[in-house]
Amino acid sequence: MKKILNVNQKLRLVPEDVLEITQGIITSIGAEKFGVMLENEETAQKFFNKEIEVLLSTQNYLLKFKTIPSYIKGSVLYIDYTSEYHKIQRREYSRVNLTLPVKCLSLKNNVSFDAEAVNLSGGGMLISSEIELNEGDLVDVKIEIRKNKFIDAVFEVLRIKQYSENNMYLTAGIFKKISNTDRITIVQLCFKRQLELRCKGFNCTTVNLSNSDGGEHY
């Protein structure tokens, strides 16, 4: 596990109640523990000696594991290495249905347009818009996940379907380029949405991002 950690690498700490997800930065990598600096000492105290889930994004997967930080120094928590962790491959990202506004800019013809995300995962999304795109098109997207909070990514179009009754297009694709921090933010958003749905008695689906043509199933 130590081999995949780097100083200045960002990660997220998720408390058991999933109410206050916090970002931290790895400040040291020791023989038995690694240090994670949080915003301040008060924030660090909230996670000290309590079971938390650590989320760490790499280029190919999301690493997550549970731990109980047993040592603290100021705003730095020290976390033990563990051999019990789970790698979530891109094909395992959960997809949830939601509605989010998306600002789009086609990189093919520099056309700007508005769209709406109708479902979302850490690996891609399905958008609805009046604009017909083509397979393979790249689109700069700005997803508003909450008021004045945006996720920036490059979206690659995989499939398009037109609905004649309202002249709208459903476009499925993957995130060709997205920061690790933004990908983790989306995964957390989907996770919280899943919990809300389960409380209401609904089921969530999981998408496969590794089908025969390298795309996402919708």
Stockholm file with secondary structure:
# STOCKHOLM 1.0

chainA/1-218         MKKILNVNQKLRLVPEDVLEITQGIITSIGAEKFGVMLENEETAQKFFNKEIEVLLSTQNYLLKFKTIPSYIKGSVLYIDYTSEYHKIQRREYSRVNLTLPVKCLSLKNNVSFDAEAVNLSGGGMLISSEIELNEGDLVDVKIEIRKNKFIDAVFEVLRIKQYSENNMYLTAGIFKKISNTDRITIVQLCFKRQLELRCKGFNCTTVNLSNSDGGEHY
#=GR chainA/1-218 SS CGGGCCTTCEEEEEETTCSCCEEEEEEEECSSEEEEECSSHHHHHHHTTSCEEEEEECSSEEEEEEECCCEEETTEEEEECCSCCEEEEGGGCEEEEEEEEEEEEETTTCCEEEEEEEEECSSEEEEEESCCCCTTCEEEEEEEEETTEEEEEEEEEEEEEEETTTTEEEEEEEEEEECHHHHHHHHHHHHHHHHHHHHTTCCCEECCSCSTTSCCCC
#=GC SS_cons         CGGGCCTTCEEEEEETTCSCCEEEEEEEECSSEEEEECSSHHHHHHHTTSCEEEEEECSSEEEEEEECCCEEETTEEEEECCSCCEEEEGGGCEEEEEEEEEEEEETTTCCEEEEEEEEECSSEEEEEESCCCCTTCEEEEEEEEETTEEEEEEEEEEEEEEETTTTEEEEEEEEEEECHHHHHHHHHHHHHHHHHHHHTTCCCEECCSCSTTSCCCC
//
